[in-house]
Amino acid sequence: MTYRKKLIEVALPLEAINMESAREKSIRHGHPSTLHLWWARRPLAACRAVLWATLVDDPSSWPDKFPTEEAQNRERQRLFDILGRITIETDKKGNTKQVVRGLVSWDDINDPNSKVLEAAQREIARCLAWDRGEEPPTKPDAVRRYIAKYAPPVYDPFAGGGSIPLEAQRLGLEAHASDLNPVAVLINKALIEIPPKFRDLPPVNPVLRGQGIGNRG
Ligand SMILES: C[S@@+](CC[C@H](N)C(=O)[O-])C[C@H]1O[C@@H](n2cnc3c(N)ncnc32)[C@H](O)[C@@H]1O
């Protein structure tokens, strides 16, 4: 098996990752930090970035596909754009501000209409497929199945608040977690073990069930 250098070994868009990681501190709604206090909790944006860049090959690993430094830089920039980029956006009042977009963005990853997760998963599947000498899948469902079948599982033995296994699971990887502290174990069960068992199931409350809440269209 050929060893391929991963993106994380060469370069990362650190400014965008750092900016979004810092912003995450002030996010409350829907953030796992509100589930239970855990000290030394790592920012989800950084965990997501690190996991993804550990699975995606650096373009220099594929000299037959990206033969020149220029071609490798161009491809690396394309990967950076998927992972995290800083853009200037104008709000409703006409004020401009710097905004992080891409896989590391909390807003993008939580936007049901955003395609960032699909784009990021396609890159993981592409690297797995190239390595296996197969044609990469392109359709989102096929991509997810391919990742589930061929991507390495992730194990965090010091999982704490569960940031790493949660983000591994989000990317479609098999995630395992453990910790010395039973409180951390409980947090991880609540965060990554129990929710997938009930995902897409209708609510038990008959009133809500009648409103179709919990059913995906
Ligand atoms: C820095 S925290 C992990 C934070 C985690 N990455 C997060 O984002 O929330 C380190 C964790 O290691 C656990 N730990 C320390 N010593 C351990 C040991 N010997 N075996 C298992 N877990 C241990 C602690 O209970 C703590 O939850």
The ligand as a Gaussian input file, in Angstrom:
#p B3LYP/6-31G(d) Opt

LIG

0 1
 C       -8.591000      17.504000      27.517000
 S       -9.903000      16.453000      27.997000
 C      -10.560000      15.941000      26.455000
 C      -11.412000      17.009000      25.846000
 C      -12.160000      16.547000      24.629000
 N      -11.280000      16.378000      23.481000
 C      -13.269000      17.546000      24.320000
 O      -13.250000      18.201000      23.255000
 O      -14.159000      17.721000      25.151000
 C       -9.023000      15.035000      28.536000
 C       -9.901000      13.900000      29.008000
 O       -9.070000      12.786000      29.309000
 C       -9.653000      12.064000      30.367000
 N       -8.594000      11.231000      30.970000
 C       -7.519000      11.614000      31.690000
 N       -6.759000      10.552000      32.030000
 C       -7.347000       9.450000      31.483000
 C       -7.037000       8.068000      31.462000
 N       -5.974000       7.591000      32.078000
 N       -7.865000       7.239000      30.786000
 C       -8.968000       7.716000      30.156000
 N       -9.320000       9.017000      30.144000
 C       -8.526000       9.886000      30.797000
 C      -10.213000      13.138000      31.290000
 O      -11.260000      12.634000      32.090000
 C      -10.696000      14.188000      30.262000
 O      -12.070000      14.019000      29.984000

